[in-house]
């Protein structure tokens, strides 16, 4: 199954997440099919906290991709 989930990056105690499409059997930090945006929970001031490519997310959902719980919550924010 294909999933839309977060892939962690960034430094220690400064998380940065990419929203990616990946095979559900792969580990969370391993390769991905496509990057759909990012989520920066540590954003302050004028920094962008969330950026998503809505067209590509709609496409992946239409072909049967499932979202993780956290990504579902992020999609509701936009």
C-alpha positions in Angstrom: 0.0 0.0 0.0 1.1 3.5 -0.7 1.1 6.0 2.2 1.5 9.7 2.6 3.5 10.3 5.8 6.2 12.5 7.4 9.9 11.9 7.0 12.0 13.5 9.7 15.0 15.6 9.0 16.7 18.5 10.7 19.1 18.6 13.6 18.9 17.2 17.1 16.0 18.9 19.0 15.2 21.0 15.8 12.8 18.7 13.8 11.9 19.4 10.2 9.6 17.0 8.3 9.0 16.4 4.6 5.6 15.1 3.6 6.3 12.2 1.3 4.6 9.4 -0.6 6.2 6.1 0.1 5.5 2.3 0.2 4.1 1.5 3.6 6.6 -1.4 4.0 9.6 0.9 3.9 11.2 2.4 7.0 10.2 5.9 7.8 13.6 7.5 7.0 14.3 5.5 3.9 13.5 6.4 0.2 10.3 7.8 -1.1 8.3 8.0 -4.3 7.6 11.8 -4.3 8.0 14.7 -1.9 4.8 16.7 -1.5 5.8 19.5 0.8 7.2 20.2 4.3 6.2 20.8 7.9 8.3 22.9 10.2 7.0 22.7 13.7 9.7 25.1 15.0 8.8 28.0 12.7 8.8 31.4 14.3 7.9 34.8 13.0 7.8 35.1 9.2 9.0 31.5 8.6 6.6 29.2 6.7 5.3 26.4 9.0 3.5 24.3 6.4 3.7 24.0 2.6 1.9 21.3 0.6 1.3 20.7 -3.1 -2.5 20.2 -3.0 -2.8 19.0 -6.6 -0.4 16.2 -6.1 -2.0 15.2 -2.7 -5.4 15.1 -4.4 -3.9 12.9 -7.2 -2.3 10.4 -4.7 -5.5 10.2 -2.7 -7.5 9.6 -5.8 -5.3 6.6 -6.7 -5.7 5.0 -3.3 -2.9 6.4 -1.1 -3.6 6.4 2.6 -2.5 9.2 5.0 -1.0 8.9 8.4 -2.8 10.3 11.4 -0.5 13.4 11.6 -0.7 14.1 7.9 -4.5 13.9 8.1 -4.5 16.6 10.8 -2.1 18.8 8.7 -4.4 18.4 5.7 -7.3 19.7 7.7 -5.3 22.8 8.7 -5.0 23.9 5.1 
